[in-house]
Amino acid sequence: MSTNERLCRWGILGTASIAKKNWHAIINAGNSQIVAVGSRSAETAQRFIAECQASVPTPYTVDAVEGYDALIQRRDIDALYIPLPTALRTEWAIKAAQAGKHIVIEKPCGVSAADLQRIIDATNASGVQLMDGVMFMHSSRLPAIRAVLNDDTSVGDIRRITSHFSFIGDVEWIQRNSLIEPAGCLGDVGWYNIRLILFALNYKMPVEARGRILQGVHRSDGSGVTPTEFEGELLFDDGATATLYNAFSTSRQQWAYIGGLEGYLHLKDFVLPHFGNEVSFTVANDSFAGDGCFFNLERHERTVSLPEYSNNHHNSQEARLYRTFGDLVLSGKRDPFWPEVALKTQRIMDALLESARSDGIPVTLS
């Protein structure tokens, strides 16, 4: 609960499956209350509410609302969580901002950076907060990683970041959604890789991006290919490089290495922490020595662990996101960092796609 004893009052705009996870996160935030859920039909909204109430019940009634406009115009809602398909997000996020609603929006925030800029312009005009749904940004692990990256000896100057996020996707789902999710696996999961790279390099933008669609599905409107397996490469002005791999056709993995002149940092689960009550990462400073015919590679590593539950808990990264956002809403203060970093992420994603759709020609970013 915030110091002024008020709660941030939430509406959920859409009934995507990920919204069930956020139902629980909003409840766990401690400073928030779910007021209503909106869908194209009241029956769909009510079914979603019933499923969530059966899993994680609220001590109060949550209204089912027919139509997105009707939910947006409610005066008893301060903030909206928007998990609509990517192709629909811009329209409804702008309408929400114009109605004075603060917004947490799923990623990618728009089909293009131009879409996201329109959303940001609308939130600036209305004086409301915008944040994308990158939950790992709110983990207690990130400040600990930052401390290691900044100590000059554990990793040193970063030279290379390698990351991988993939899972086996449903082929029919991918085909059915290729029009409304045009960035495919790069948008759905690559957004996280891009954000981790930005975080590690203190949100410096790359100067060049190269992308390659390894596998994809042809969109039914004939306008291109939606990637289902993607690799990207980013080049920074100090010589650091970063690579990312995303797929709907490779086993579930979400790992990253951040390598520097002194050592490297390894994350096994940078997006969604493995189930348990701790989050961790490994720091390694391997040493190599040769003496005559003897060549030895010595492993020197340490694990940094912090108490934090994975999902469904009041100190999980999911709950922290909504607690942070709720505090901003209740304080009346806006944090420009969140829309700025979302726009940087979207611009990099756009450049990678542009390169991939132009036979891998490098795309320059300013």
Phi, psi and omega in degrees: 000137178286167185294336181269010176065014177264162175244146171281123186263122190252145164241144177252117187261086183121158187237033176300155185300326180296338180294337177295319177298320182283335169308310182291320181297319178297318178297319182286345183299327177089342180241019190222159178215137176273121182265316187202158174236132180248140175215176180294335175230147178296327181296318179295317179297318181292323178296317177300314180299316181298319179295318179291318180296327178291331181270308180226091185287148173258151179279015182218165180277138174249128185279143170265127185240132177268119178097135181292321180301318182297322179291315182300324185277356180295135182276349181264020178237129178266323189220151179237137168260125187243100176257025180296161175305150186306318183295344181258350191293318185301310182304311187279331176293320177296316178298320179296315179298318179297334177273004177082021181264134172287153193225128161252123187238142178290169183249154352294149187293331179208174176292330181214167177297329177297321176299312182296322178299323177296321177295314180299317178301320180292320179291323177295319180295327182264352180071034180248161183272144174235138177212140174271164189271042178273096191290328183295342177297343185252008178286148175294347180290328186296315176300326179291321176296317179301319180298320179292316181294335183267355187277356174072351183240329183289313180242321182077195180301125183288130180247328187209133174237127179237132183215154186214126174219118183208162170200166178277116181262159178283121186298318180296320178298316181298313179299317184293329186254012185295335180278319184273349175234066190294338179277354175055225184293332179294320178286318186290316182239332180295335176307322181290318178300314180300317181295320178297319179298315178300315179302310184301325184259026175057036173066023172288137178278144174291161177263345183209144178227139173232138179226158179212126174273112182279323174215153179194174176242138179284128182291144186294340179272002177075014186268002178149197183243133173267120185290137172245350171213127191217144171229143181222155180226134180237139179240134182249160189290345177266006179095351176293148178228157179216143178232151177220147177229132179223146181199152167259013188229016180229149184307157184297115177215148179206067184245162179208145171240132174244108187250140180226193182289336185254332184181199180213159179242135184238127174244125179273340191211058192289341182268297180242111182302144175304148185303130180155194184243019176222150167242148186208168171205163183244138175244130184231141175226074181296149177232147182234134180220142177236136179217101183064238179271000184261122178235121186235130172253111183263136178266124175232107183216156176221150179252131176257121182237144178226147179286113177198125180283152176270116174058165169048036180210151185293341177252016176287163180296329179296311179295324180296323178301309184287332175292315178299314182293317179300321178297321177297314180299314184289333181280341185078008180257147177250144177247109184291346181303317189295310175294328180295316182286330175296318181293321176299317180298315181295320180297320179292317178301315179301317182294320178297317178293319179300317179297313183298324181275003177237037178060033174080013177298134181296140178249129181274135174245140179271000000 
